[in-house]
Each structure stands twice: as structure tokens, then as C-alpha cells.
Amino acid sequence: MKGCMDYPMIVHCFKKPLLTGIAALLALAVLSCTGAPEEDHTRYTPDGRPLVELAVGTGDTGRALNDTLAAAGINFYEVAFFDGTYYYRTSWSRGRSGRLFVPAFNYAAAGNAILFAGQRADDDYTLLAVGLLTSVDGLPGADITLTTQTVTFTLVPLLTDVKADASSGFQITSPSGFETASVAAPFPLFPLNPTSPGGPPRNVPLFRIPEFNDTIEAAFALSLPGGLIFSNYQDGIYAAGPGRVENLIPLLGNPPLVEDFPNFHKLDITITSPASGGTLPNNLILFEIATPDVPYAFYSRMFFEIPVNAIENGASTDGIQPLTWHIRGGLINDVYDEGAAVNSLGGAIVLGIGAVAFHTLP
């Protein structure tokens, strides 16, 4: 491809992201269109401004990774620019390069330039990391000019950690007194069967909610590594539609639930934020949970997905539509989330409604 250049990615590993542990610097080479002196091959915006051509190289990310989750996770990218009037987009798979044209403009802030990175499986995209434009020609800033040579995005992972303590990324926020069950609180973790006969028991956090309560609220928090502030990124993450929650009766799977838990039931769970057509407020996904009127305590599980676009949902000036990515609790979203300590790929959360009985594995 004319003018395309590959750049190696500088990779650092973090604790469990949404789902991988990857951060990287991604260089974009900016090339000028040239032609014979008597010809003008420059492209222009609909209102007559000249465009500069960007050739985007990702290099071979798998080569530099020593975190198996990161190596397996990110395989696709989309970059979006917005100059206050028009959108400019392109996407590409790992190991290839992307190309697009943008006008000269100061693209500071996520609402003007953002990079999405994640896992593509067929036509389904899970968002794992986001990036901001941080330097132009090696200098801090985001002001692209007609003489710009290179620009750099800094890519950081979305982090989650569902666990059995007060710092869990998922919390029952109302009513009070129904925090995550933990060994010391005095509720044990919800046990899972060992993955093989004679293997060690495995546990997932259990989140308690009361029976027959109309105002149960919960929150799922995303975070970024290194103390980065999520609000600096949220204007580039646009809710492309209503979020979806699956609330399923737990089934024997991988890993399976212990078989002596008799009572399971579905719940009515809705996502109240982010609203369709808006940005992700701060770092929270908010839920409302309604419990059914049944004469016993029971267990259930939930997992969710939020459809998002890079910088709203406007098509680029050449008609390219934005990809619909999904924010999920895990790469294998319906498998139980065992937390960052075991590099869990799961995204399903276990709920205990009412005075649930606790069991222990032998």
C-alpha cells in the first residue's frame, strides 16, 4: 500500500483489563499527496479545506506481548477524528495498516480524536482499550498542520476487577448493607466446582440483594491504569444504543456451579446509564434490579454489554459508517468472572437474593 509504514508497538502489561493487560504507543505516519506540478491531487473537505493523508501502522502487537490475555485479546483497531464539522474514520486488523484523510486542525480532547482497540470475532467487536492523540511531530499536543509528519496516540486498557471486597468494580449501591459477600464478612465466596477431579476449589464473588425490594441499584466501574482520569476519555465513547443485560439461571458450564445449590431464578435488570445517544458518564454503568415475589431465597447471574461508537455515530465524509463496539464485563461474557487475580476472561456476576444458604466444597 503506497505510503504505509509499520511501527513496533511499545507494550506494558497491567492487571486485568476489560480485559486484557495492554498499553501501547501507536505511531501514525502522516504523508502528503504529491503529483505533477501542473496537477492537484489534493483532496478537500466539502467546504474546501485541504486534507492530509494519514497512514496508520500498528506493527505486530503479538510479538511484544508476554501477557497471554493481551496477546489473545486485541486484534482490531478503529481511529476517528472530528474537526467540529465532519467525521473521518478508518479501521484495520492487527498486523496491517489503516489509511485516512483529515484536515489540518487541533484535535485535542477525546471528542476530536480517539483510537479504539479490541477483539473482533466475525462482525462483533469488544472494546478493550482506548487511545488519545498525545503528540504531533514528537512534540506534545494534537495540532495537525499541512506540514505535519507524524502523530502519536497513547493506547490504554479499560480495567475491571470484580472481587469480594469494598474495592470491587461491581457493587450493590442501594439499599445499604448489601455489599459484596466475603470470607470475613462473614459470608464465604460463592464456590465453583474444581476444573478437574481433585483440583483446588474455585470461587467467585457473591453480591447480596434483599428480597421484595423495588429500588435495588448497582454499579459497574471501569478504570484506567496509572491514575489516568476516565473523564478525559469519555467524550470519545458514545453510547450507540440501549445497553443489554442477560440474567440467566446458572447452568453447569466452565467453570460449573456446585450442584447442591437448589434455588435459581431470573431477575428483571435494566441499564439506566449510559443513556442511548450520550457519552459514558464518568466511569460507571448503572443498573436497576427488580426481584420477583417468590417464597424462597435464590441465586442468579447477570452479564451485560453496552454498544458504543468512536466519537458519536456520524459517518465519515467519504461515507464510512462507524463500527459498533461493545463494552462487556469479559471476553467470554457469560462465564463467571473470577476477578483480576486469576486473569479471568469471564464477565458474569453471581447474585444472591434474600437469605441464601451457603455451602462449602469438601
ABEGO torsion letter per residue (X at the ends): XBGBBBBBBBBBBBBBBAGBBBBBBBBBBBBBBBBBAABBABBBBAAGBBBBBBBBBAEBAAAABABAAAAAABABBBBBBBAGABBBBBBBBBGBBBBBBBBBBBABEAAABBBBBBBBBEABBBBABBBBBABBGGBBEABBBAABABBBBBBBBBBBBBBBBAABABBBAOBBGBBBBBAAOABBBBBBBBABBGBBBBBBBBBBBBBGBAABBBBBBBBBBGGBBAAAAAAABBBAEBBBBBBBBBBBBOBBBBAABABBBBBBBBBAOBBBGBBBBEABBBBBBBBBBBABBBBBBBBBBBBBBBGEABBBAAGBBBBBBBBBABABAABBBAEAAAGBABABBBBBBEBBBBBBBX
